[in-house]
Amino acid sequence: MVIKKWQHVALLVGMVVVVEAIGGLSAFLAGDIKQIYNQLIQPPLSPPDFVFGIVWPILYLLIGVAAYLLLVSQHHAAAKKTNLLLFGLQLFVNFIWSIVFFGGNLYWIGVPIILVLDALVIACIVSFRRNQLWASYLMYPYLAWIMFATYLTIAVAILN
């Protein structure tokens, strides 16, 4: 089936909107993240709260573009299915982390969740690399940020 140019644009925009909306819903369900964050004992290197409001929308944009690239890839159906499954799993774990960590104030439960997220994003990068190199590249900034978030999560759990 041939996809027309406008359909590609619609799918790209749609994927970015869906990923951004999932991130926004997670933040909404987590409560007043800014207030909670500012009340925590912060570890060294903790960024000011406004940084998260800049970084996450950019990361969600990149993640949404990666999803689009996976959807339109012409690779073997089994590989595409694996890539999309990994993508969905990491997005789900990302979604629940903020709700558990900030919404539930369950800092120590947030630690294994973010470690699973780290592993899933690494698995995405490795899997995407085989079939959709650019989707893999788009996940690297996300991985870097969640590795930093892993440090923050562990440190906050220890300090609070």
N, C-alpha and C positions, 0 to 999 in steps of 0.2 A: 504494500500500500504506500502510495506517495503522499507525503505530508506537504501541504502548501506552506509558503513562507509565513503567512499570517497565522497559520496553525502552530508553527514553531514559536512564533512570538507569543502567542496566547499561552502555550504550554510553559514556556520559560517564565513569563510573568506569573502564571498560575502557581508554578512550583515555588517561586520566591515568596509569593503571598501566603501560600499554605505553610511554609516553613516559618516565616515571620509570625504568622498567626499562632502557630503552635508555641513558639517562644513567648509570645505575648500572653497567651492563655496560661502558660505555666507561671509566668511572673504574676499575673492577676490572682491565680489560685494560691500563690505563695504568700500573699498579703503585702504589707508595706515593707518591701525588701530594703529600701533605702533606710528607713527608720531602724529596722532590725540590724542591718549591717553596721550602722553608726553606733549602736549600743553594745556591740561586741568588743571584747578585748582583741585588738588587732595585732597580728604578727608583723615583724619587720617586712618591708616591701609591699604592704597592703596599699593598693591604689585608693585615691579618693573615690567616693561613691559615684560621681558623675562619669567616671571612665567606663563603667559597666554599661551605661546607657549609650555610649558611643560604640564600644567594641561589639556587643552582642548583635545589634542590627546589621553591622558589617559582616560578622561571621555567619549570621543566618542568610544573608544575601549570597555569600559564597557557597554555603551548604545547599541552598535552593538551586543555584546554577549547577552544582554537581548533580543534584537529583535530576534536573532536566537532561543533562548529558547522559546519565545512565538510562533514562527513559527512551531517548532517541538513538541510543547506540545500536549498531547493526550486528552485534556479536551474538554468539550462540545463546539460545534461549536459556539453557541451564546456568550459564555464567551470568546472564542478565538477571535471572531470578535470584541467584545468590547475592549479587551486588545490591539489588533492591531490598532483599531481606535484611542484610547487614545494615543498610542505610536506615530502614525503618526501625530496627532494634536500637541503633545508637540514638536516633531521634526520640524514641520513647524513653530511653534511660535519661537522656538530657532533660526531657519534659518532667520526669518525676523527681529529679535531683533537687531542683529549687523548691518544689512543694514540700519535700521531706526536710531539707536542710533549713530553709527559712520559714516555711509555713508551719512545720511541726517542731521546729527548734530541736531536731534530732540530729545533732552534729555528728555523733559517732556512727549513726546509721548512714549518714551522708558519705562517710569515708568509703565503705565498700561499694556504694553506688557509683561514686565518681571513679573508683578504680575499674569497675566494670565498663564505665563509659570510656575510659582511657583505652582499655583493651579492645573495645568494639571499634573505636575510631582507628586504631592501628590496624585492626583486621580489615576495615573498610579501605584504608590506604593501600594495603597489600593486595586485596582483591581487585579493587578498581584499577590498580596499576597494570594488571594483566590485560584488561579489556578497554579501559577508558582512562588513559593517562591524565588528561586534563581534569577529570573528576577527582582523581587521586591528588593532583597538585592543589586543587582547591580546598582539600581537607587539611593541609599542613598548617595553615594559620590557626585553624580550629584546634588541632592537636596541641600546638604550642600553648594556646590560651588555656585549654583544659588541664594541661600539665601544670601550669601556673596555678590554676584553680584547685588542683589536687593538693599542692603545697598549702594554699590558703585554707582548704577544708580541714586538712590534718592539723594545721597549726591552730585554727579556731576551735576545733574539737578539744585539743590539749589545753588551750588557754581559758576556755569557757566551760 
